[in-house]
């Protein structure tokens, strides 16, 4: 039977302001700052699957955990609630064509959503490590079921790590349902809203974005001034702070968390920036 449902008619995004993402991962393609929150939109039971494509590094180290950021902006009224169940997955790409229409589950894990609306990554350990060969294509992502119109998955629309441009349909995919049927992780192409690239499903081929999904946590030591979470202190972190200070964004610019945005925040930021990260 031909499927006539489209994702774009059932998706909602909300613009957000930046906040810091501190953890470092082996696999990451986002720049650490979300621009939108995305969710399948209906008043009933919805399900969303979102996933990124990665290539196994030369070390071939096993895949052990997945990091996710959730929701839209901190002030959005319809962020997915903290405490909602999330299931995480590593998928194989059997024919290695970089498309997840035939993706097969290799590893799973689960936990509860936290820090919804922030750029903070929540880490979920797989039930068993997944070993792949160097150079293998794989997918990592999650599935959430929820009621009503919620912003679930955080998306970065202005570039990959270090903010270079990238080609549409290069990294990220989405599948879902708005009729209570859920999404089978082993048959993403048979979902009510079959798996499709973010570029085509959300942006109609006129843009792109990459989900804030990371794999294999390597360093969870907080580094306050590393606002984009790339493990480096550089121009981009300064730019984020200055923008937040100018726009009176308390989530970032109130650096010393005293309830005011003033000289003392600038001084504290510069001191930490000069000291460097652990």
C-alpha positions in Angstrom: 0.0 0.0 0.0 1.4 3.4 -0.9 2.2 5.6 2.0 1.0 9.2 1.6 1.8 10.6 5.0 4.5 13.2 5.1 6.7 14.1 8.1 6.8 17.9 7.3 3.0 18.2 8.0 3.4 16.8 11.4 6.7 18.4 12.6 7.2 21.4 14.7 10.3 23.3 15.5 11.1 26.1 18.0 14.0 28.4 17.8 16.2 28.5 20.9 19.1 30.4 22.5 22.4 28.8 23.1 23.6 27.3 26.3 26.7 25.2 27.0 27.2 21.5 26.3 30.2 20.3 28.2 30.8 16.6 27.6 33.3 15.3 25.1 32.6 12.3 22.8 34.5 10.2 20.3 31.7 10.6 17.7 30.0 14.0 17.2 28.9 16.1 14.3 26.9 18.9 16.0 28.5 22.2 17.1 27.1 22.0 20.6 24.3 24.5 20.2 20.8 23.7 19.2 18.7 25.9 17.0 15.4 24.1 17.2 13.4 21.3 19.0 11.6 18.9 16.8 8.7 16.5 17.5 5.9 14.6 15.7 2.8 16.7 16.3 -0.6 15.3 17.0 -2.9 15.4 20.0 -2.7 11.6 20.5 0.1 9.1 21.0 3.1 10.0 18.9 6.5 8.3 18.4 9.7 9.8 17.0 12.9 8.1 15.9 15.9 10.3 15.2 19.4 9.1 14.2 22.8 10.2 12.9 25.2 8.4 10.6 28.8 7.9 11.7 31.8 6.0 10.5 33.9 3.8 12.8 37.2 5.4 13.7 40.5 3.7 12.9 40.9 2.4 16.5 37.7 0.4 16.1 37.0 0.8 19.8 33.6 -0.7 20.9 30.6 1.6 21.0 29.4 1.8 24.6 27.1 4.8 25.1 25.0 7.4 23.4 24.6 11.1 24.4 21.4 13.1 23.6 20.1 16.6 24.1 16.4 17.1 24.3 13.7 19.7 23.6 13.7 23.2 22.2 14.4 26.4 24.2 14.5 26.6 27.9 11.4 28.8 27.9 9.4 26.6 25.5 6.2 25.5 27.1 6.0 22.2 25.2 9.5 20.6 25.8 9.3 16.8 26.3 9.0 16.4 30.1 11.9 15.2 32.1 11.4 11.7 33.3 10.0 10.5 29.9 11.4 7.1 28.9 13.9 7.1 26.0 15.3 4.1 24.2 18.7 4.4 22.5 20.1 2.3 19.6 23.1 1.5 17.5 22.1 0.3 14.1 24.2 -1.5 11.4 24.0 -0.4 7.8 23.9 -3.9 6.1 24.7 -2.7 2.6 27.0 0.2 3.7 25.2 2.7 1.5 24.8 5.3 4.2 21.0 5.1 4.2 19.1 3.7 7.2 16.1 2.2 5.3 17.6 -1.3 5.9 19.1 -0.5 9.3 19.4 -3.4 11.8 19.6 -2.9 15.6 23.0 -4.0 17.0 22.8 -2.5 20.5 20.2 -1.0 22.8 19.9 0.9 26.1 17.3 3.0 27.9 16.8 5.6 30.5 14.9 8.8 31.4 15.0 12.1 29.7 16.6 14.9 31.7 17.7 18.5 31.1 15.0 19.0 28.5 15.3 22.5 26.9 19.0 22.8 27.6 22.0 22.1 25.4 23.2 19.6 28.0 23.9 16.0 26.9 22.4 13.1 28.8 24.4 9.9 28.6 22.8 6.4 28.1 24.9 3.2 28.4 24.2 0.4 26.0 23.2 -2.9 27.5 26.3 -4.5 25.7 29.1 -2.8 23.9 28.9 -3.0 20.1 32.1 -3.9 18.1 32.4 -2.9 14.4 35.3 -2.7 12.0 37.1 0.5 11.3 35.5 2.4 8.4 32.1 0.7 8.9 29.1 3.0 8.6 26.7 2.9 11.5 23.8 4.8 12.9 23.1 6.0 16.4 19.9 7.5 17.8 16.8 7.1 19.9 13.0 6.5 19.9 10.6 8.2 22.3 6.8 7.7 22.6 4.8 10.5 24.1 1.3 12.1 24.2 0.5 15.4 22.6 2.5 18.1 20.9 6.0 18.0 22.4 9.4 19.1 21.3 11.6 16.0 21.7 14.8 16.0 19.6 17.3 18.9 19.6 18.7 19.8 16.2 21.7 21.9 15.1 21.0 23.7 11.8 24.1 25.9 11.3 26.8 23.3 10.7 28.8 20.4 12.1 31.7 20.5 14.6 33.8 23.7 14.0 30.8 25.1 12.1 31.7 24.3 8.4 29.0 23.9 5.9 27.9 20.4 4.9 25.8 19.0 2.1 22.1 18.3 2.5 21.1 14.7 3.4 24.5 14.0 4.7 24.1 13.1 8.3 20.7 12.8 9.9 17.3 11.0 9.6 13.9 10.9 11.2 10.9 8.5 11.3 7.8 8.6 13.3 4.1 7.9 13.8 1.1 10.0 14.8 -1.5 7.2 15.1 -0.3 5.3 18.2 1.4 2.5 16.2 4.9 3.4 17.4 8.2 2.9 15.5 9.8 -0.5 15.2 13.6 0.1 15.4 14.3 -2.9 13.1 11.8 -1.6 10.4 12.3 2.2 10.3 11.2 2.2 6.7 7.8 0.7 7.6 6.8 3.3 10.2 3.7 5.3 9.5 6.1 8.2 8.7 8.9 6.2 7.0 12.5 7.0 7.7 13.7 10.0 5.6 16.5 12.5 5.7 16.2 15.6 7.9 16.8 17.7 4.8 13.8 16.3 2.9 11.4 15.6 5.8 11.8 18.8 7.8 13.3 21.3 5.4 11.8 20.2 2.1 15.3 19.8 0.5 16.0 23.5 1.1 18.1 23.2 4.2 19.5 20.6 6.6 20.4 20.0 10.2 22.1 17.5 12.4 20.7 15.9 15.5 22.5 16.5 18.8 23.4 12.8 19.1 26.9 11.7 20.2 28.6 8.4 20.9 31.3 7.2 23.3 31.7 9.7 26.1 35.4 10.4 26.7 35.5 13.2 29.2 32.6 14.4 31.4 34.7 16.9 33.4 32.8 20.2 33.4 34.5 23.1 31.5 32.3 26.1 32.1 33.6 28.5 29.4 33.5 25.7 26.7 30.0 26.8 25.6 29.9 24.7 22.4 31.3 21.6 24.1 34.0 21.0 21.5 36.8 20.5 24.0 38.5 23.7 23.0 38.4 27.3 24.2 38.4 29.6 21.2 36.7 32.4 19.3 33.4 30.5 19.1 33.1 30.3 22.9 33.8 34.0 23.2 31.3 34.8 20.5 28.6 32.8 22.3 29.2 34.5 25.6 29.3 38.0 24.0 26.0 37.3 22.1 24.4 36.1 25.3 25.7 39.1 27.3 24.3 41.5 24.7 20.9 39.8 24.6 20.7 39.4 28.4 20.5 35.6 28.1 20.7 34.5 31.7 21.4 30.9 30.8 24.9 31.8 29.7 25.6 35.5 30.5 24.9 35.2 34.2 28.2 33.3 34.4 28.7 33.5 38.2 25.0 32.7 38.7 24.3 35.6 41.1 21.1 36.7 39.4 22.6 39.6 37.5 24.4 40.1 34.2 27.3 42.5 34.8 31.0 43.1 34.9 31.6 40.3 37.4 30.3 37.8 34.9 32.7 39.1 32.2 35.5 39.0 34.7 34.7 35.4 35.8 34.4 34.2 32.2 37.7 35.7 31.2 39.5 34.2 34.2 38.2 30.7 33.4 38.9 31.2 29.7 42.5 32.1 30.4 42.9 29.2 32.9 41.8 26.7 30.3 39.9 23.4 30.6 40.9 20.3 32.6 
